[in-house]
Amino acid sequence: MSETTITAIVVAMISGLSVAIPTIITTLTSNKAHDLVIDEKMKNMEEQVKGIDTKIDRYASSTDEIKERLIIVEQSAKSAHHRLDDIAQQLNIHERRK
């Protein structure tokens, strides 16, 4: 290889490195900034999910209370229907006797 060819290769390598190194540094810096933004967004999302979990727990306990009250109301209604049926039977027996 001639001295001119070697010089050209060295110049090309230096030129390439002078473009590649800043590009790599910029890319790494940009990625770090992007990672910080992503981390912050993830923290915000985690806080929102915790808030939603709290609301779900609150609604779940309210739902359990409503279920318990509904069971009591249904039992009371069933008992009232039985009493009404008994009264109706007594009225029917009383009317037949007349």
N, CA and C atoms as an extended XYZ file, in Angstrom:
294
Properties=species:S:1:pos:R:3:atomname:S:1:resname:S:1:resid:I:1 pbc="F F F"
N         0.840       -1.176        0.000 N   MET     1
C         0.000        0.000        0.000 CA  MET     1
C         0.887        1.242        0.000 C   MET     1
N         0.380        2.198       -0.708 N   SER     2
C         1.169        3.422       -0.792 CA  SER     2
C         0.874        4.329        0.393 C   SER     2
N         1.765        5.296        0.545 N   GLU     3
C         1.603        6.227        1.662 CA  GLU     3
C         0.338        7.051        1.501 C   GLU     3
N        -0.063        7.358        0.310 N   THR     4
C        -1.277        8.134        0.036 CA  THR     4
C        -2.516        7.341        0.425 C   THR     4
N        -2.491        6.049        0.123 N   THR     5
C        -3.629        5.191        0.461 CA  THR     5
C        -3.766        5.079        1.972 C   THR     5
N        -2.650        4.893        2.650 N   ILE     6
C        -2.678        4.786        4.111 CA  ILE     6
C        -3.170        6.094        4.708 C   ILE     6
N        -2.705        7.202        4.196 N   THR     7
C        -3.136        8.515        4.682 CA  THR     7
C        -4.630        8.682        4.457 C   THR     7
N        -5.094        8.269        3.313 N   ALA     8
C        -6.526        8.388        2.998 CA  ALA     8
C        -7.359        7.528        3.952 C   ALA     8
N        -6.863        6.341        4.248 N   ILE     9
C        -7.567        5.446        5.170 CA  ILE     9
C        -7.602        6.062        6.569 C   ILE     9
N        -6.483        6.590        7.023 N   VAL    10
C        -6.402        7.202        8.354 CA  VAL    10
C        -7.331        8.405        8.420 C   VAL    10
N        -7.339        9.232        7.388 N   VAL    11
C        -8.221       10.405        7.353 CA  VAL    11
C        -9.678        9.963        7.359 C   VAL    11
N        -9.994        8.933        6.612 N   ALA    12
C       -11.370        8.423        6.575 CA  ALA    12
C       -11.778        7.891        7.948 C   ALA    12
N       -10.859        7.189        8.621 N   MET    13
C       -11.171        6.652        9.947 CA  MET    13
C       -11.376        7.789       10.945 C   MET    13
N       -10.508        8.799       10.892 N   ILE    14
C       -10.649        9.937       11.801 CA  ILE    14
C       -11.957       10.672       11.510 C   ILE    14
N       -12.275       10.851       10.256 N   SER    15
C       -13.532       11.516        9.881 CA  SER    15
C       -14.725       10.711       10.374 C   SER    15
N       -14.661        9.412       10.168 N   GLY    16
C       -15.753        8.542       10.606 CA  GLY    16
C       -15.924        8.581       12.118 C   GLY    16
N       -14.811        8.498       12.834 N   LEU    17
C       -14.879        8.549       14.293 CA  LEU    17
C       -15.359        9.909       14.793 C   LEU    17
N       -14.961       10.992       14.101 N   SER    18
C       -15.386       12.319       14.544 CA  SER    18
C       -16.894       12.501       14.337 C   SER    18
N       -17.496       11.727       13.469 N   VAL    19
C       -18.952       11.749       13.299 CA  VAL    19
C       -19.604       10.719       14.224 C   VAL    19
N       -18.999        9.557       14.348 N   ALA    20
C       -19.592        8.461       15.115 CA  ALA    20
C       -19.597        8.737       16.614 C   ALA    20
N       -18.511        9.253       17.143 N   ILE    21
C       -18.414        9.459       18.593 CA  ILE    21
C       -19.471       10.452       19.091 C   ILE    21
N       -19.615       11.633       18.489 N   PRO    22
C       -20.676       12.537       18.964 CA  PRO    22
C       -22.076       11.940       18.784 C   PRO    22
N       -22.262       11.182       17.728 N   THR    23
C       -23.563       10.543       17.509 CA  THR    23
C       -23.856        9.546       18.621 C   THR    23
N       -22.879        8.759       18.976 N   ILE    24
C       -23.052        7.771       20.054 CA  ILE    24
C       -23.322        8.491       21.373 C   ILE    24
N       -22.549        9.540       21.658 N   ILE    25
C       -22.740       10.294       22.903 CA  ILE    25
C       -24.142       10.915       22.940 C   ILE    25
N       -24.563       11.501       21.846 N   THR    26
C       -25.899       12.114       21.774 CA  THR    26
C       -26.986       11.067       21.963 C   THR    26
N       -26.814        9.937       21.340 N   THR    27
C       -27.797        8.857       21.460 CA  THR    27
C       -27.899        8.374       22.905 C   THR    27
N       -26.758        8.160       23.544 N   LEU    28
C       -26.768        7.699       24.934 CA  LEU    28
C       -27.398        8.737       25.858 C   LEU    28
N       -27.075       10.009       25.656 N   THR    29
C       -27.648       11.078       26.470 CA  THR    29
C       -29.146       11.169       26.250 C   THR    29
N       -29.537       11.079       25.014 N   SER    30
C       -30.966       11.134       24.682 CA  SER    30
C       -31.709        9.958       25.299 C   SER    30
N       -31.113        8.784       25.246 N   ASN    31
C       -31.734        7.602       25.845 CA  ASN    31
C       -31.891        7.758       27.345 C   ASN    31
N       -30.886        8.353       28.017 N   LYS    32
C       -30.979        8.566       29.462 CA  LYS    32
C       -32.132        9.513       29.776 C   LYS    32
N       -32.242       10.598       29.010 N   ALA    33
C       -33.329       11.555       29.230 CA  ALA    33
C       -34.671       10.883       28.986 C   ALA    33
N       -34.727       10.088       27.945 N   HIS    34
C       -35.965        9.369       27.631 CA  HIS    34
C       -36.311        8.393       28.749 C   HIS    34
N       -35.316        7.706       29.271 N   ASP    35
C       -35.537        6.772       30.380 CA  ASP    35
C       -36.061        7.497       31.612 C   ASP    35
N       -35.539        8.692       31.881 N   LEU    36
C       -36.016        9.471       33.026 CA  LEU    36
C       -37.485        9.861       32.848 C   LEU    36
N       -37.842       10.246       31.641 N   VAL    37
C       -39.241       10.598       31.356 CA  VAL    37
C       -40.129        9.374       31.534 C   VAL    37
N       -39.695        8.246       31.011 N   ILE    38
C       -40.466        7.006       31.139 CA  ILE    38
C       -40.606        6.617       32.612 C   ILE    38
N       -39.526        6.735       33.381 N   ASP    39
C       -39.584        6.412       34.812 CA  ASP    39
C       -40.599        7.298       35.528 C   ASP    39
N       -40.605        8.576       35.214 N   GLU    40
C       -41.547        9.507       35.850 CA  GLU    40
C       -42.987        9.152       35.483 C   GLU    40
N       -43.195        8.826       34.228 N   LYS    41
C       -44.542        8.438       33.806 CA  LYS    41
C       -44.982        7.146       34.493 C   LYS    41
N       -44.065        6.212       34.656 N   MET    42
C       -44.384        4.952       35.337 CA  MET    42
C       -44.766        5.211       36.793 C   MET    42
N       -44.042        6.107       37.460 N   LYS    43
C       -44.366        6.445       38.847 CA  LYS    43
C       -45.768        7.044       38.936 C   LYS    43
N       -46.080        7.944       37.998 N   ASN    44
C       -47.412        8.549       37.983 CA  ASN    44
C       -48.495        7.498       37.770 C   ASN    44
N       -48.230        6.570       36.862 N   MET    45
C       -49.208        5.514       36.596 CA  MET    45
C       -49.383        4.610       37.815 C   MET    45
N       -48.294        4.304       38.514 N   GLU    46
C       -48.376        3.479       39.722 CA  GLU    46
C       -49.236        4.171       40.779 C   GLU    46
N       -49.073        5.486       40.934 N   GLU    47
C       -49.876        6.233       41.896 CA  GLU    47
C       -51.349        6.208       41.501 C   GLU    47
N       -51.618        6.350       40.209 N   GLN    48
C       -52.999        6.303       39.741 CA  GLN    48
C       -53.615        4.932       39.985 C   GLN    48
N       -52.851        3.880       39.750 N   VAL    49
C       -53.354        2.519       39.970 CA  VAL    49
C       -53.647        2.303       41.450 C   VAL    49
N       -52.769        2.815       42.329 N   LYS    50
C       -53.014        2.698       43.771 CA  LYS    50
C       -54.311        3.413       44.147 C   LYS    50
N       -54.539        4.591       43.558 N   GLY    51
C       -55.774        5.328       43.821 CA  GLY    51
C       -56.991        4.549       43.367 C   GLY    51
N       -56.892        3.924       42.218 N   ILE    52
C       -58.004        3.122       41.700 CA  ILE    52
C       -58.235        1.907       42.597 C   ILE    52
N       -57.158        1.277       43.058 N   ASP    53
C       -57.283        0.139       43.973 CA  ASP    53
C       -58.024        0.541       45.243 C   ASP    53
N       -57.693        1.715       45.766 N   THR    54
C       -58.354        2.208       46.972 CA  THR    54
C       -59.847        2.386       46.729 C   THR    54
N       -60.198        2.976       45.588 N   LYS    55
C       -61.612        3.175       45.257 CA  LYS    55
C       -62.322        1.832       45.097 C   LYS    55
N       -61.675        0.888       44.456 N   ILE    56
C       -62.284       -0.432       44.255 CA  ILE    56
C       -62.537       -1.096       45.606 C   ILE    56
N       -61.557       -1.000       46.516 N   ASP    57
C       -61.739       -1.583       47.847 CA  ASP    57
C       -62.921       -0.938       48.563 C   ASP    57
N       -63.036        0.384       48.442 N   ARG    58
C       -64.136        1.094       49.092 CA  ARG    58
C       -65.481        0.645       48.518 C   ARG    58
N       -65.547        0.539       47.181 N   TYR    59
C       -66.792        0.100       46.545 CA  TYR    59
C       -67.108       -1.358       46.868 C   TYR    59
N       -66.077       -2.171       46.999 N   ALA    60
C       -66.295       -3.582       47.310 CA  ALA    60
C       -66.928       -3.721       48.685 C   ALA    60
N       -66.450       -2.954       49.662 N   SER    61
C       -67.037       -3.055       50.997 CA  SER    61
C       -68.464       -2.527       50.991 C   SER    61
N       -68.731       -1.477       50.216 N   SER    62
C       -70.099       -0.961       50.106 CA  SER    62
C       -71.003       -2.001       49.461 C   SER    62
N       -70.494       -2.677       48.456 N   THR    63
C       -71.267       -3.704       47.768 CA  THR    63
C       -71.596       -4.852       48.712 C   THR    63
N       -70.632       -5.231       49.551 N   ASP    64
C       -70.879       -6.300       50.524 CA  ASP    64
C       -71.981       -5.901       51.498 C   ASP    64
N       -71.948       -4.654       51.945 N   GLU    65
C       -72.991       -4.174       52.858 CA  GLU    65
C       -74.357       -4.196       52.183 C   GLU    65
N       -74.403       -3.779       50.932 N   ILE    66
C       -75.671       -3.771       50.189 CA  ILE    66
C       -76.184       -5.194       50.013 C   ILE    66
N       -75.298       -6.135       49.729 N   LYS    67
C       -75.709       -7.539       49.585 CA  LYS    67
C       -76.333       -8.056       50.874 C   LYS    67
N       -75.678       -7.748       51.998 N   GLU    68
C       -76.192       -8.202       53.292 CA  GLU    68
C       -77.573       -7.592       53.569 C   GLU    68
N       -77.720       -6.316       53.290 N   ARG    69
C       -79.010       -5.665       53.514 CA  ARG    69
C       -80.078       -6.227       52.586 C   ARG    69
N       -79.714       -6.530       51.341 N   LEU    70
C       -80.664       -7.094       50.387 CA  LEU    70
C       -81.149       -8.468       50.845 C   LEU    70
N       -80.250       -9.260       51.375 N   ILE    71
C       -80.641      -10.583       51.888 CA  ILE    71
C       -81.666      -10.426       53.010 C   ILE    71
N       -81.438       -9.481       53.905 N   ILE    72
C       -82.371       -9.245       55.007 CA  ILE    72
C       -83.729       -8.793       54.474 C   ILE    72
N       -83.712       -7.877       53.483 N   VAL    73
C       -84.965       -7.395       52.898 CA  VAL    73
C       -85.711       -8.533       52.206 C   VAL    73
N       -84.991       -9.386       51.481 N   GLU    74
C       -85.637      -10.516       50.813 CA  GLU    74
C       -86.257      -11.478       51.822 C   GLU    74
N       -85.559      -11.737       52.917 N   GLN    75
C       -86.100      -12.621       53.952 CA  GLN    75
C       -87.349      -12.004       54.583 C   GLN    75
N       -87.307      -10.702       54.814 N   SER    76
C       -88.456      -10.017       55.396 CA  SER    76
C       -89.649      -10.058       54.439 C   SER    76
N       -89.400       -9.854       53.148 N   ALA    77
C       -90.470       -9.892       52.147 CA  ALA    77
C       -91.063      -11.298       52.063 C   ALA    77
N       -90.214      -12.305       52.117 N   LYS    78
C       -90.691      -13.688       52.078 CA  LYS    78
C       -91.585      -13.970       53.287 C   LYS    78
N       -91.143      -13.510       54.451 N   SER    79
C       -91.939      -13.699       55.664 CA  SER    79
C       -93.270      -12.969       55.563 C   SER    79
N       -93.255      -11.754       55.033 N   ALA    80
C       -94.488      -10.980       54.873 CA  ALA    80
C       -95.444      -11.682       53.915 C   ALA    80
N       -94.932      -12.253       52.838 N   HIS    81
C       -95.784      -12.986       51.891 CA  HIS    81
C       -96.418      -14.199       52.558 C   HIS    81
N       -95.646      -14.900       53.384 N   HIS    82
C       -96.205      -16.050       54.103 CA  HIS    82
C       -97.334      -15.598       55.034 C   HIS    82
N       -97.142      -14.518       55.732 N   ARG    83
C       -98.187      -14.010       56.627 CA  ARG    83
C       -99.427      -13.598       55.835 C   ARG    83
N       -99.199      -12.945       54.683 N   LEU    84
C      -100.339      -12.557       53.837 CA  LEU    84
C      -101.084      -13.787       53.330 C   LEU    84
N      -100.333      -14.819       52.941 N   ASP    85
C      -100.970      -16.061       52.493 CA  ASP    85
C      -101.800      -16.680       53.621 C   ASP    85
N      -101.272      -16.671       54.853 N   ASP    86
C      -101.998      -17.200       56.013 CA  ASP    86
C      -103.286      -16.399       56.255 C   ASP    86
N      -103.175      -15.086       56.163 N   ILE    87
C      -104.364      -14.241       56.359 CA  ILE    87
C      -105.396      -14.524       55.271 C   ILE    87
N      -104.931      -14.671       54.026 N   ALA    88
C      -105.855      -14.955       52.923 CA  ALA    88
C      -106.544      -16.292       53.138 C   ALA    88
N      -105.801      -17.286       53.597 N   GLN    89
C      -106.407      -18.588       53.869 CA  GLN    89
C      -107.446      -18.475       54.985 C   GLN    89
N      -107.146      -17.735       56.017 N   GLN    90
C      -108.092      -17.562       57.116 CA  GLN    90
C      -109.354      -16.843       56.636 C   GLN    90
N      -109.186      -15.848       55.760 N   LEU    91
C      -110.363      -15.144       55.209 CA  LEU    91
C      -111.201      -16.088       54.355 C   LEU    91
N      -110.519      -16.909       53.558 N   ASN    92
C      -111.249      -17.865       52.721 CA  ASN    92
C      -112.023      -18.860       53.587 C   ASN    92
N      -111.417      -19.356       54.656 N   ILE    93
C      -112.090      -20.298       55.559 CA  ILE    93
C      -113.266      -19.596       56.228 C   ILE    93
N      -113.089      -18.383       56.653 N   HIS    94
C      -114.148      -17.627       57.330 CA  HIS    94
C      -115.313      -17.348       56.361 C   HIS    94
N      -115.009      -17.028       55.110 N   GLU    95
C      -116.075      -16.743       54.142 CA  GLU    95
C      -116.844      -18.023       53.775 C   GLU    95
N      -116.184      -19.167       53.752 N   ARG    96
C      -116.852      -20.426       53.430 CA  ARG    96
C      -117.845      -20.824       54.538 C   ARG    96
N      -117.514      -20.451       55.741 N   ARG    97
C      -118.378      -20.791       56.872 CA  ARG    97
C      -119.687      -19.981       56.830 C   ARG    97
N      -119.686      -18.871       56.193 N   LYS    98
C      -120.881      -18.026       56.168 CA  LYS    98
C      -121.942      -18.575       55.292 C   LYS    98
